[in-house]
Amino acid sequence: MRSTKGKPVAKRDLPQKICATCARPFSWRKKWARDWESVRYCSDKCRAASQ
Ligand SMILES: [Zn+2]
């Protein structure tokens, strides 16, 4: 994985967010590569709990 500037991105530098349900931090995952901007929950379980 590379940033838009072409530099390699270390795993520890992956972007993080706080889960809107459990308030725990979670890191970028490959499955969210397409919609990271809209990800708000750390898991499907938390997503379901919010609805
Ligand atoms: Zn969560």
mmCIF file of the protein (N, C-alpha, C, O) and its ligand, coordinates in Angstrom:
data_MODEL
# 
_entry.id   MODEL 
# 
loop_
_entity.id 
_entity.type 
_entity.pdbx_number_of_molecules 
1 polymer     1 
2 non-polymer 1 
# 
_entity_poly.entity_id                      1 
_entity_poly.type                           'polypeptide(L)' 
_entity_poly.nstd_linkage                   no 
_entity_poly.nstd_monomer                   no 
_entity_poly.pdbx_seq_one_letter_code       MRSTKGKPVAKRDLPQKICATCARPFSWRKKWARDWESVRYCSDKCRAASQ 
_entity_poly.pdbx_seq_one_letter_code_can   MRSTKGKPVAKRDLPQKICATCARPFSWRKKWARDWESVRYCSDKCRAASQ 
_entity_poly.pdbx_strand_id                 A 
# 
loop_
_entity_poly_seq.entity_id 
_entity_poly_seq.num 
_entity_poly_seq.mon_id 
_entity_poly_seq.hetero 
1 1  MET n 
1 2  ARG n 
1 3  SER n 
1 4  THR n 
1 5  LYS n 
1 6  GLY n 
1 7  LYS n 
1 8  PRO n 
1 9  VAL n 
1 10 ALA n 
1 11 LYS n 
1 12 ARG n 
1 13 ASP n 
1 14 LEU n 
1 15 PRO n 
1 16 GLN n 
1 17 LYS n 
1 18 ILE n 
1 19 CYS n 
1 20 ALA n 
1 21 THR n 
1 22 CYS n 
1 23 ALA n 
1 24 ARG n 
1 25 PRO n 
1 26 PHE n 
1 27 SER n 
1 28 TRP n 
1 29 ARG n 
1 30 LYS n 
1 31 LYS n 
1 32 TRP n 
1 33 ALA n 
1 34 ARG n 
1 35 ASP n 
1 36 TRP n 
1 37 GLU n 
1 38 SER n 
1 39 VAL n 
1 40 ARG n 
1 41 TYR n 
1 42 CYS n 
1 43 SER n 
1 44 ASP n 
1 45 LYS n 
1 46 CYS n 
1 47 ARG n 
1 48 ALA n 
1 49 ALA n 
1 50 SER n 
1 51 GLN n 
# 
loop_
_struct_asym.id 
_struct_asym.entity_id 
A 1 
B 2 
# 
loop_
_chem_comp.id 
_chem_comp.type 
_chem_comp.mon_nstd_flag 
ALA 'L-peptide linking' y 
ARG 'L-peptide linking' y 
ASP 'L-peptide linking' y 
CYS 'L-peptide linking' y 
GLN 'L-peptide linking' y 
GLU 'L-peptide linking' y 
GLY 'peptide linking'   y 
ILE 'L-peptide linking' y 
LEU 'L-peptide linking' y 
LYS 'L-peptide linking' y 
MET 'L-peptide linking' y 
PHE 'L-peptide linking' y 
PRO 'L-peptide linking' y 
SER 'L-peptide linking' y 
THR 'L-peptide linking' y 
TRP 'L-peptide linking' y 
TYR 'L-peptide linking' y 
VAL 'L-peptide linking' y 
ZN  non-polymer         . 
# 
_pdbx_entity_nonpoly.entity_id   2 
_pdbx_entity_nonpoly.name        ? 
_pdbx_entity_nonpoly.comp_id     ZN 
# 
_pdbx_nonpoly_scheme.asym_id         B 
_pdbx_nonpoly_scheme.entity_id       2 
_pdbx_nonpoly_scheme.mon_id          ZN 
_pdbx_nonpoly_scheme.ndb_seq_num     1 
_pdbx_nonpoly_scheme.pdb_seq_num     101 
_pdbx_nonpoly_scheme.auth_seq_num    101 
_pdbx_nonpoly_scheme.pdb_mon_id      ZN 
_pdbx_nonpoly_scheme.auth_mon_id     ZN 
_pdbx_nonpoly_scheme.pdb_strand_id   A 
_pdbx_nonpoly_scheme.pdb_ins_code    . 
# 
loop_
_atom_site.group_PDB 
_atom_site.id 
_atom_site.type_symbol 
_atom_site.label_atom_id 
_atom_site.label_alt_id 
_atom_site.label_comp_id 
_atom_site.label_asym_id 
_atom_site.label_entity_id 
_atom_site.label_seq_id 
_atom_site.pdbx_PDB_ins_code 
_atom_site.Cartn_x 
_atom_site.Cartn_y 
_atom_site.Cartn_z 
_atom_site.occupancy 
_atom_site.B_iso_or_equiv 
_atom_site.pdbx_formal_charge 
_atom_site.auth_seq_id 
_atom_site.auth_comp_id 
_atom_site.auth_asym_id 
_atom_site.auth_atom_id 
_atom_site.pdbx_PDB_model_num 
ATOM   1   N  N  . MET A 1 1  ? 0.838   -1.200 0.000  1.00 0.00 ? 1   MET A N  1 
ATOM   2   C  CA . MET A 1 1  ? 0.000   0.000  0.000  1.00 0.00 ? 1   MET A CA 1 
ATOM   3   C  C  . MET A 1 1  ? 0.873   1.251  0.000  1.00 0.00 ? 1   MET A C  1 
ATOM   4   O  O  . MET A 1 1  ? 1.858   1.334  0.733  1.00 0.00 ? 1   MET A O  1 
ATOM   5   N  N  . ARG A 1 2  ? 0.502   2.212  -0.823 1.00 0.00 ? 2   ARG A N  1 
ATOM   6   C  CA . ARG A 1 2  ? 1.265   3.457  -0.888 1.00 0.00 ? 2   ARG A CA 1 
ATOM   7   C  C  . ARG A 1 2  ? 0.332   4.650  -0.759 1.00 0.00 ? 2   ARG A C  1 
ATOM   8   O  O  . ARG A 1 2  ? -0.833  4.594  -1.155 1.00 0.00 ? 2   ARG A O  1 
ATOM   9   N  N  . SER A 1 3  ? 0.851   5.706  -0.212 1.00 0.00 ? 3   SER A N  1 
ATOM   10  C  CA . SER A 1 3  ? 0.050   6.914  -0.101 1.00 0.00 ? 3   SER A CA 1 
ATOM   11  C  C  . SER A 1 3  ? -0.035  7.574  -1.467 1.00 0.00 ? 3   SER A C  1 
ATOM   12  O  O  . SER A 1 3  ? 0.590   7.124  -2.428 1.00 0.00 ? 3   SER A O  1 
ATOM   13  N  N  . THR A 1 4  ? -0.804  8.628  -1.541 1.00 0.00 ? 4   THR A N  1 
ATOM   14  C  CA . THR A 1 4  ? -0.960  9.310  -2.821 1.00 0.00 ? 4   THR A CA 1 
ATOM   15  C  C  . THR A 1 4  ? 0.335   9.960  -3.273 1.00 0.00 ? 4   THR A C  1 
ATOM   16  O  O  . THR A 1 4  ? 0.503   10.253 -4.457 1.00 0.00 ? 4   THR A O  1 
ATOM   17  N  N  . LYS A 1 5  ? 1.246   10.185 -2.347 1.00 0.00 ? 5   LYS A N  1 
ATOM   18  C  CA . LYS A 1 5  ? 2.520   10.797 -2.706 1.00 0.00 ? 5   LYS A CA 1 
ATOM   19  C  C  . LYS A 1 5  ? 3.571   9.759  -3.100 1.00 0.00 ? 5   LYS A C  1 
ATOM   20  O  O  . LYS A 1 5  ? 4.699   10.106 -3.450 1.00 0.00 ? 5   LYS A O  1 
ATOM   21  N  N  . GLY A 1 6  ? 3.189   8.488  -3.037 1.00 0.00 ? 6   GLY A N  1 
ATOM   22  C  CA . GLY A 1 6  ? 4.086   7.444  -3.498 1.00 0.00 ? 6   GLY A CA 1 
ATOM   23  C  C  . GLY A 1 6  ? 4.998   6.881  -2.436 1.00 0.00 ? 6   GLY A C  1 
ATOM   24  O  O  . GLY A 1 6  ? 5.814   6.007  -2.726 1.00 0.00 ? 6   GLY A O  1 
ATOM   25  N  N  . LYS A 1 7  ? 4.877   7.369  -1.190 1.00 0.00 ? 7   LYS A N  1 
ATOM   26  C  CA . LYS A 1 7  ? 5.728   6.825  -0.143 1.00 0.00 ? 7   LYS A CA 1 
ATOM   27  C  C  . LYS A 1 7  ? 5.074   5.593  0.476  1.00 0.00 ? 7   LYS A C  1 
ATOM   28  O  O  . LYS A 1 7  ? 3.856   5.547  0.646  1.00 0.00 ? 7   LYS A O  1 
ATOM   29  N  N  . PRO A 1 8  ? 5.888   4.600  0.810  1.00 0.00 ? 8   PRO A N  1 
ATOM   30  C  CA . PRO A 1 8  ? 5.327   3.416  1.474  1.00 0.00 ? 8   PRO A CA 1 
ATOM   31  C  C  . PRO A 1 8  ? 4.702   3.802  2.813  1.00 0.00 ? 8   PRO A C  1 
ATOM   32  O  O  . PRO A 1 8  ? 5.204   4.680  3.514  1.00 0.00 ? 8   PRO A O  1 
ATOM   33  N  N  . VAL A 1 9  ? 3.602   3.136  3.156  1.00 0.00 ? 9   VAL A N  1 
ATOM   34  C  CA . VAL A 1 9  ? 2.919   3.437  4.413  1.00 0.00 ? 9   VAL A CA 1 
ATOM   35  C  C  . VAL A 1 9  ? 3.126   2.285  5.394  1.00 0.00 ? 9   VAL A C  1 
ATOM   36  O  O  . VAL A 1 9  ? 2.724   1.152  5.130  1.00 0.00 ? 9   VAL A O  1 
ATOM   37  N  N  . ALA A 1 10 ? 3.754   2.587  6.522  1.00 0.00 ? 10  ALA A N  1 
ATOM   38  C  CA . ALA A 1 10 ? 3.973   1.556  7.529  1.00 0.00 ? 10  ALA A CA 1 
ATOM   39  C  C  . ALA A 1 10 ? 2.656   1.159  8.191  1.00 0.00 ? 10  ALA A C  1 
ATOM   40  O  O  . ALA A 1 10 ? 1.723   1.956  8.273  1.00 0.00 ? 10  ALA A O  1 
ATOM   41  N  N  . LYS A 1 11 ? 2.598   -0.075 8.657  1.00 0.00 ? 11  LYS A N  1 
ATOM   42  C  CA . LYS A 1 11 ? 1.352   -0.539 9.273  1.00 0.00 ? 11  LYS A CA 1 
ATOM   43  C  C  . LYS A 1 11 ? 0.950   0.315  10.474 1.00 0.00 ? 11  LYS A C  1 
ATOM   44  O  O  . LYS A 1 11 ? -0.233  0.568  10.701 1.00 0.00 ? 11  LYS A O  1 
ATOM   45  N  N  . ARG A 1 12 ? 1.953   0.755  11.240 1.00 0.00 ? 12  ARG A N  1 
ATOM   46  C  CA . ARG A 1 12 ? 1.617   1.528  12.424 1.00 0.00 ? 12  ARG A CA 1 
ATOM   47  C  C  . ARG A 1 12 ? 1.113   2.912  12.073 1.00 0.00 ? 12  ARG A C  1 
ATOM   48  O  O  . ARG A 1 12 ? 0.592   3.628  12.928 1.00 0.00 ? 12  ARG A O  1 
ATOM   49  N  N  . ASP A 1 13 ? 1.270   3.290  10.806 1.00 0.00 ? 13  ASP A N  1 
ATOM   50  C  CA . ASP A 1 13 ? 0.798   4.600  10.375 1.00 0.00 ? 13  ASP A CA 1 
ATOM   51  C  C  . ASP A 1 13 ? -0.560  4.541  9.686  1.00 0.00 ? 13  ASP A C  1 
ATOM   52  O  O  . ASP A 1 13 ? -1.016  5.526  9.106  1.00 0.00 ? 13  ASP A O  1 
ATOM   53  N  N  . LEU A 1 14 ? -1.198  3.383  9.753  1.00 0.00 ? 14  LEU A N  1 
ATOM   54  C  CA . LEU A 1 14 ? -2.523  3.273  9.155  1.00 0.00 ? 14  LEU A CA 1 
ATOM   55  C  C  . LEU A 1 14 ? -3.475  4.241  9.848  1.00 0.00 ? 14  LEU A C  1 
ATOM   56  O  O  . LEU A 1 14 ? -3.374  4.451  11.056 1.00 0.00 ? 14  LEU A O  1 
ATOM   57  N  N  . PRO A 1 15 ? -4.392  4.827  9.096  1.00 0.00 ? 15  PRO A N  1 
ATOM   58  C  CA . PRO A 1 15 ? -5.353  5.746  9.708  1.00 0.00 ? 15  PRO A CA 1 
ATOM   59  C  C  . PRO A 1 15 ? -6.236  5.029  10.722 1.00 0.00 ? 15  PRO A C  1 
ATOM   60  O  O  . PRO A 1 15 ? -6.524  3.841  10.583 1.00 0.00 ? 15  PRO A O  1 
ATOM   61  N  N  . GLN A 1 16 ? -6.656  5.761  11.732 1.00 0.00 ? 16  GLN A N  1 
ATOM   62  C  CA . GLN A 1 16 ? -7.523  5.193  12.757 1.00 0.00 ? 16  GLN A CA 1 
ATOM   63  C  C  . GLN A 1 16 ? -8.785  6.026  12.914 1.00 0.00 ? 16  GLN A C  1 
ATOM   64  O  O  . GLN A 1 16 ? -8.815  7.214  12.594 1.00 0.00 ? 16  GLN A O  1 
ATOM   65  N  N  . LYS A 1 17 ? -9.828  5.369  13.419 1.00 0.00 ? 17  LYS A N  1 
ATOM   66  C  CA . LYS A 1 17 ? -11.070 6.059  13.752 1.00 0.00 ? 17  LYS A CA 1 
ATOM   67  C  C  . LYS A 1 17 ? -11.566 5.528  15.075 1.00 0.00 ? 17  LYS A C  1 
ATOM   68  O  O  . LYS A 1 17 ? -11.113 4.487  15.551 1.00 0.00 ? 17  LYS A O  1 
ATOM   69  N  N  . ILE A 1 18 ? -12.516 6.262  15.676 1.00 0.00 ? 18  ILE A N  1 
ATOM   70  C  CA . ILE A 1 18 ? -13.146 5.796  16.901 1.00 0.00 ? 18  ILE A CA 1 
ATOM   71  C  C  . ILE A 1 18 ? -14.521 5.249  16.545 1.00 0.00 ? 18  ILE A C  1 
ATOM   72  O  O  . ILE A 1 18 ? -15.306 5.916  15.871 1.00 0.00 ? 18  ILE A O  1 
ATOM   73  N  N  . CYS A 1 19 ? -14.805 4.047  16.996 1.00 0.00 ? 19  CYS A N  1 
ATOM   74  C  CA . CYS A 1 19 ? -16.089 3.412  16.706 1.00 0.00 ? 19  CYS A CA 1 
ATOM   75  C  C  . CYS A 1 19 ? -17.226 4.218  17.329 1.00 0.00 ? 19  CYS A C  1 
ATOM   76  O  O  . CYS A 1 19 ? -17.149 4.619  18.491 1.00 0.00 ? 19  CYS A O  1 
ATOM   77  N  N  . ALA A 1 20 ? -18.275 4.449  16.554 1.00 0.00 ? 20  ALA A N  1 
ATOM   78  C  CA . ALA A 1 20 ? -19.403 5.261  17.026 1.00 0.00 ? 20  ALA A CA 1 
ATOM   79  C  C  . ALA A 1 20 ? -20.251 4.508  18.053 1.00 0.00 ? 20  ALA A C  1 
ATOM   80  O  O  . ALA A 1 20 ? -21.059 5.115  18.756 1.00 0.00 ? 20  ALA A O  1 
ATOM   81  N  N  . THR A 1 21 ? -20.070 3.203  18.138 1.00 0.00 ? 21  THR A N  1 
ATOM   82  C  CA . THR A 1 21 ? -20.863 2.418  19.086 1.00 0.00 ? 21  THR A CA 1 
ATOM   83  C  C  . THR A 1 21 ? -20.094 2.102  20.364 1.00 0.00 ? 21  THR A C  1 
ATOM   84  O  O  . THR A 1 21 ? -20.569 2.396  21.461 1.00 0.00 ? 21  THR A O  1 
ATOM   85  N  N  . CYS A 1 22 ? -18.915 1.507  20.232 1.00 0.00 ? 22  CYS A N  1 
ATOM   86  C  CA . CYS A 1 22 ? -18.181 1.068  21.426 1.00 0.00 ? 22  CYS A CA 1 
ATOM   87  C  C  . CYS A 1 22 ? -17.080 2.049  21.826 1.00 0.00 ? 22  CYS A C  1 
ATOM   88  O  O  . CYS A 1 22 ? -16.439 1.868  22.861 1.00 0.00 ? 22  CYS A O  1 
ATOM   89  N  N  . ALA A 1 23 ? -16.859 3.073  21.027 1.00 0.00 ? 23  ALA A N  1 
ATOM   90  C  CA . ALA A 1 23 ? -15.901 4.133  21.341 1.00 0.00 ? 23  ALA A CA 1 
ATOM   91  C  C  . ALA A 1 23 ? -14.465 3.652  21.426 1.00 0.00 ? 23  ALA A C  1 
ATOM   92  O  O  . ALA A 1 23 ? -13.617 4.317  22.022 1.00 0.00 ? 23  ALA A O  1 
ATOM   93  N  N  . ARG A 1 24 ? -14.190 2.506  20.839 1.00 0.00 ? 24  ARG A N  1 
ATOM   94  C  CA . ARG A 1 24 ? -12.808 2.018  20.805 1.00 0.00 ? 24  ARG A CA 1 
ATOM   95  C  C  . ARG A 1 24 ? -12.180 2.364  19.463 1.00 0.00 ? 24  ARG A C  1 
ATOM   96  O  O  . ARG A 1 24 ? -12.865 2.380  18.441 1.00 0.00 ? 24  ARG A O  1 
ATOM   97  N  N  . PRO A 1 25 ? -10.874 2.642  19.462 1.00 0.00 ? 25  PRO A N  1 
ATOM   98  C  CA . PRO A 1 25 ? -10.199 2.951  18.206 1.00 0.00 ? 25  PRO A CA 1 
ATOM   99  C  C  . PRO A 1 25 ? -10.021 1.706  17.345 1.00 0.00 ? 25  PRO A C  1 
ATOM   100 O  O  . PRO A 1 25 ? -9.771  0.611  17.849 1.00 0.00 ? 25  PRO A O  1 
ATOM   101 N  N  . PHE A 1 26 ? -10.154 1.897  16.061 1.00 0.00 ? 26  PHE A N  1 
ATOM   102 C  CA . PHE A 1 26 ? -9.890  0.792  15.139 1.00 0.00 ? 26  PHE A CA 1 
ATOM   103 C  C  . PHE A 1 26 ? -9.124  1.330  13.951 1.00 0.00 ? 26  PHE A C  1 
ATOM   104 O  O  . PHE A 1 26 ? -9.212  2.510  13.609 1.00 0.00 ? 26  PHE A O  1 
ATOM   105 N  N  . SER A 1 27 ? -8.371  0.437  13.328 1.00 0.00 ? 27  SER A N  1 
ATOM   106 C  CA . SER A 1 27 ? -7.488  0.865  12.243 1.00 0.00 ? 27  SER A CA 1 
ATOM   107 C  C  . SER A 1 27 ? -8.061  0.529  10.872 1.00 0.00 ? 27  SER A C  1 
ATOM   108 O  O  . SER A 1 27 ? -8.938  -0.321 10.722 1.00 0.00 ? 27  SER A O  1 
ATOM   109 N  N  . TRP A 1 28 ? -7.541  1.213  9.907  1.00 0.00 ? 28  TRP A N  1 
ATOM   110 C  CA . TRP A 1 28 ? -7.892  0.975  8.501  1.00 0.00 ? 28  TRP A CA 1 
ATOM   111 C  C  . TRP A 1 28 ? -7.735  -0.492 8.154  1.00 0.00 ? 28  TRP A C  1 
ATOM   112 O  O  . TRP A 1 28 ? -6.759  -1.132 8.547  1.00 0.00 ? 28  TRP A O  1 
ATOM   113 N  N  . ARG A 1 29 ? -8.677  -1.011 7.432  1.00 0.00 ? 29  ARG A N  1 
ATOM   114 C  CA . ARG A 1 29 ? -8.565  -2.387 6.935  1.00 0.00 ? 29  ARG A CA 1 
ATOM   115 C  C  . ARG A 1 29 ? -8.755  -2.388 5.429  1.00 0.00 ? 29  ARG A C  1 
ATOM   116 O  O  . ARG A 1 29 ? -9.425  -1.531 4.853  1.00 0.00 ? 29  ARG A O  1 
ATOM   117 N  N  . LYS A 1 30 ? -8.144  -3.374 4.826  1.00 0.00 ? 30  LYS A N  1 
ATOM   118 C  CA . LYS A 1 30 ? -8.183  -3.438 3.364  1.00 0.00 ? 30  LYS A CA 1 
ATOM   119 C  C  . LYS A 1 30 ? -9.609  -3.505 2.826  1.00 0.00 ? 30  LYS A C  1 
ATOM   120 O  O  . LYS A 1 30 ? -9.910  -2.960 1.764  1.00 0.00 ? 30  LYS A O  1 
ATOM   121 N  N  . LYS A 1 31 ? -10.492 -4.188 3.582  1.00 0.00 ? 31  LYS A N  1 
ATOM   122 C  CA . LYS A 1 31 ? -11.870 -4.317 3.105  1.00 0.00 ? 31  LYS A CA 1 
ATOM   123 C  C  . LYS A 1 31 ? -12.594 -2.977 3.081  1.00 0.00 ? 31  LYS A C  1 
ATOM   124 O  O  . LYS A 1 31 ? -13.643 -2.839 2.451  1.00 0.00 ? 31  LYS A O  1 
ATOM   125 N  N  . TRP A 1 32 ? -12.018 -1.979 3.783  1.00 0.00 ? 32  TRP A N  1 
ATOM   126 C  CA . TRP A 1 32 ? -12.631 -0.657 3.811  1.00 0.00 ? 32  TRP A CA 1 
ATOM   127 C  C  . TRP A 1 32 ? -11.938 0.300  2.845  1.00 0.00 ? 32  TRP A C  1 
ATOM   128 O  O  . TRP A 1 32 ? -12.228 1.496  2.850  1.00 0.00 ? 32  TRP A O  1 
ATOM   129 N  N  . ALA A 1 33 ? -11.043 -0.200 2.031  1.00 0.00 ? 33  ALA A N  1 
ATOM   130 C  CA . ALA A 1 33 ? -10.259 0.664  1.154  1.00 0.00 ? 33  ALA A CA 1 
ATOM   131 C  C  . ALA A 1 33 ? -11.133 1.571  0.302  1.00 0.00 ? 33  ALA A C  1 
ATOM   132 O  O  . ALA A 1 33 ? -10.781 2.721  0.043  1.00 0.00 ? 33  ALA A O  1 
ATOM   133 N  N  . ARG A 1 34 ? -12.269 1.051  -0.129 1.00 0.00 ? 34  ARG A N  1 
ATOM   134 C  CA . ARG A 1 34 ? -13.134 1.825  -1.028 1.00 0.00 ? 34  ARG A CA 1 
ATOM   135 C  C  . ARG A 1 34 ? -13.968 2.873  -0.305 1.00 0.00 ? 34  ARG A C  1 
ATOM   136 O  O  . ARG A 1 34 ? -14.276 3.927  -0.861 1.00 0.00 ? 34  ARG A O  1 
ATOM   137 N  N  . ASP A 1 35 ? -14.334 2.570  0.956  1.00 0.00 ? 35  ASP A N  1 
ATOM   138 C  CA . ASP A 1 35 ? -15.267 3.490  1.633  1.00 0.00 ? 35  ASP A CA 1 
ATOM   139 C  C  . ASP A 1 35 ? -14.828 3.869  3.039  1.00 0.00 ? 35  ASP A C  1 
ATOM   140 O  O  . ASP A 1 35 ? -15.654 4.050  3.934  1.00 0.00 ? 35  ASP A O  1 
ATOM   141 N  N  . TRP A 1 36 ? -13.519 3.986  3.221  1.00 0.00 ? 36  TRP A N  1 
ATOM   142 C  CA . TRP A 1 36 ? -12.990 4.354  4.541  1.00 0.00 ? 36  TRP A CA 1 
ATOM   143 C  C  . TRP A 1 36 ? -13.617 5.661  5.046  1.00 0.00 ? 36  TRP A C  1 
ATOM   144 O  O  . TRP A 1 36 ? -13.869 5.804  6.242  1.00 0.00 ? 36  TRP A O  1 
ATOM   145 N  N  . GLU A 1 37 ? -13.865 6.597  4.152  1.00 0.00 ? 37  GLU A N  1 
ATOM   146 C  CA . GLU A 1 37 ? -14.426 7.897  4.542  1.00 0.00 ? 37  GLU A CA 1 
ATOM   147 C  C  . GLU A 1 37 ? -15.745 7.731  5.275  1.00 0.00 ? 37  GLU A C  1 
ATOM   148 O  O  . GLU A 1 37 ? -16.065 8.524  6.161  1.00 0.00 ? 37  GLU A O  1 
ATOM   149 N  N  . SER A 1 38 ? -16.513 6.713  4.918  1.00 0.00 ? 38  SER A N  1 
ATOM   150 C  CA . SER A 1 38 ? -17.853 6.556  5.486  1.00 0.00 ? 38  SER A CA 1 
ATOM   151 C  C  . SER A 1 38 ? -17.919 5.497  6.582  1.00 0.00 ? 38  SER A C  1 
ATOM   152 O  O  . SER A 1 38 ? -18.981 5.272  7.163  1.00 0.00 ? 38  SER A O  1 
ATOM   153 N  N  . VAL A 1 39 ? -16.790 4.842  6.871  1.00 0.00 ? 39  VAL A N  1 
ATOM   154 C  CA . VAL A 1 39 ? -16.784 3.828  7.924  1.00 0.00 ? 39  VAL A CA 1 
ATOM   155 C  C  . VAL A 1 39 ? -16.910 4.491  9.293  1.00 0.00 ? 39  VAL A C  1 
ATOM   156 O  O  . VAL A 1 39 ? -16.182 5.435  9.599  1.00 0.00 ? 39  VAL A O  1 
ATOM   157 N  N  . ARG A 1 40 ? -17.834 3.995  10.111 1.00 0.00 ? 40  ARG A N  1 
ATOM   158 C  CA . ARG A 1 40 ? -18.038 4.603  11.441 1.00 0.00 ? 40  ARG A CA 1 
ATOM   159 C  C  . ARG A 1 40 ? -17.963 3.570  12.557 1.00 0.00 ? 40  ARG A C  1 
ATOM   160 O  O  . ARG A 1 40 ? -17.891 3.931  13.732 1.00 0.00 ? 40  ARG A O  1 
ATOM   161 N  N  . TYR A 1 41 ? -17.979 2.294  12.204 1.00 0.00 ? 41  TYR A N  1 
ATOM   162 C  CA . TYR A 1 41 ? -18.020 1.256  13.233 1.00 0.00 ? 41  TYR A CA 1 
ATOM   163 C  C  . TYR A 1 41 ? -16.881 0.254  13.044 1.00 0.00 ? 41  TYR A C  1 
ATOM   164 O  O  . TYR A 1 41 ? -16.435 0.005  11.924 1.00 0.00 ? 41  TYR A O  1 
ATOM   165 N  N  . CYS A 1 42 ? -16.420 -0.315 14.160 1.00 0.00 ? 42  CYS A N  1 
ATOM   166 C  CA . CYS A 1 42 ? -15.278 -1.218 14.102 1.00 0.00 ? 42  CYS A CA 1 
ATOM   167 C  C  . CYS A 1 42 ? -15.662 -2.590 13.575 1.00 0.00 ? 42  CYS A C  1 
ATOM   168 O  O  . CYS A 1 42 ? -14.801 -3.347 13.127 1.00 0.00 ? 42  CYS A O  1 
ATOM   169 N  N  . SER A 1 43 ? -16.944 -2.915 13.624 1.00 0.00 ? 43  SER A N  1 
ATOM   170 C  CA . SER A 1 43 ? -17.357 -4.249 13.213 1.00 0.00 ? 43  SER A CA 1 
ATOM   171 C  C  . SER A 1 43 ? -18.817 -4.245 12.787 1.00 0.00 ? 43  SER A C  1 
ATOM   172 O  O  . SER A 1 43 ? -19.549 -3.286 13.031 1.00 0.00 ? 43  SER A O  1 
ATOM   173 N  N  . ASP A 1 44 ? -19.224 -5.331 12.148 1.00 0.00 ? 44  ASP A N  1 
ATOM   174 C  CA . ASP A 1 44 ? -20.630 -5.458 11.766 1.00 0.00 ? 44  ASP A CA 1 
ATOM   175 C  C  . ASP A 1 44 ? -21.525 -5.479 13.001 1.00 0.00 ? 44  ASP A C  1 
ATOM   176 O  O  . ASP A 1 44 ? -22.657 -4.996 12.976 1.00 0.00 ? 44  ASP A O  1 
ATOM   177 N  N  . LYS A 1 45 ? -20.990 -6.052 14.086 1.00 0.00 ? 45  LYS A N  1 
ATOM   178 C  CA . LYS A 1 45 ? -21.755 -6.122 15.333 1.00 0.00 ? 45  LYS A CA 1 
ATOM   179 C  C  . LYS A 1 45 ? -22.092 -4.723 15.833 1.00 0.00 ? 45  LYS A C  1 
ATOM   180 O  O  . LYS A 1 45 ? -23.229 -4.453 16.220 1.00 0.00 ? 45  LYS A O  1 
ATOM   181 N  N  . CYS A 1 46 ? -21.094 -3.829 15.824 1.00 0.00 ? 46  CYS A N  1 
ATOM   182 C  CA . CYS A 1 46 ? -21.329 -2.466 16.264 1.00 0.00 ? 46  CYS A CA 1 
ATOM   183 C  C  . CYS A 1 46 ? -22.245 -1.710 15.292 1.00 0.00 ? 46  CYS A C  1 
ATOM   184 O  O  . CYS A 1 46 ? -23.068 -0.895 15.707 1.00 0.00 ? 46  CYS A O  1 
ATOM   185 N  N  . ARG A 1 47 ? -22.091 -1.987 14.033 1.00 0.00 ? 47  ARG A N  1 
ATOM   186 C  CA . ARG A 1 47 ? -22.948 -1.353 13.051 1.00 0.00 ? 47  ARG A CA 1 
ATOM   187 C  C  . ARG A 1 47 ? -24.411 -1.739 13.299 1.00 0.00 ? 47  ARG A C  1 
ATOM   188 O  O  . ARG A 1 47 ? -25.309 -0.899 13.255 1.00 0.00 ? 47  ARG A O  1 
ATOM   189 N  N  . ALA A 1 48 ? -24.619 -3.019 13.559 1.00 0.00 ? 48  ALA A N  1 
ATOM   190 C  CA . ALA A 1 48 ? -25.977 -3.520 13.811 1.00 0.00 ? 48  ALA A CA 1 
ATOM   191 C  C  . ALA A 1 48 ? -26.540 -2.929 15.109 1.00 0.00 ? 48  ALA A C  1 
ATOM   192 O  O  . ALA A 1 48 ? -27.728 -2.615 15.185 1.00 0.00 ? 48  ALA A O  1 
ATOM   193 N  N  . ALA A 1 49 ? -25.693 -2.781 16.118 1.00 0.00 ? 49  ALA A N  1 
ATOM   194 C  CA . ALA A 1 49 ? -26.140 -2.267 17.417 1.00 0.00 ? 49  ALA A CA 1 
ATOM   195 C  C  . ALA A 1 49 ? -26.570 -0.823 17.341 1.00 0.00 ? 49  ALA A C  1 
ATOM   196 O  O  . ALA A 1 49 ? -27.320 -0.345 18.193 1.00 0.00 ? 49  ALA A O  1 
ATOM   197 N  N  . SER A 1 50 ? -26.094 -0.116 16.313 1.00 0.00 ? 50  SER A N  1 
ATOM   198 C  CA . SER A 1 50 ? -26.391 1.296  16.204 1.00 0.00 ? 50  SER A CA 1 
ATOM   199 C  C  . SER A 1 50 ? -27.711 1.550  15.493 1.00 0.00 ? 50  SER A C  1 
ATOM   200 O  O  . SER A 1 50 ? -28.211 2.675  15.475 1.00 0.00 ? 50  SER A O  1 
ATOM   201 N  N  . GLN A 1 51 ? -28.268 0.507  14.911 1.00 0.00 ? 51  GLN A N  1 
ATOM   202 C  CA . GLN A 1 51 ? -29.481 0.705  14.119 1.00 0.00 ? 51  GLN A CA 1 
ATOM   203 C  C  . GLN A 1 51 ? -30.730 0.159  14.795 1.00 0.00 ? 51  GLN A C  1 
ATOM   204 O  O  . GLN A 1 51 ? -31.825 0.257  14.241 1.00 0.00 ? 51  GLN A O  1 
HETATM 205 ZN ZN . ZN  B 2 .  ? -17.220 -0.933 17.893 1.00 0.00 2 101 ZN  A ZN 1 
# 
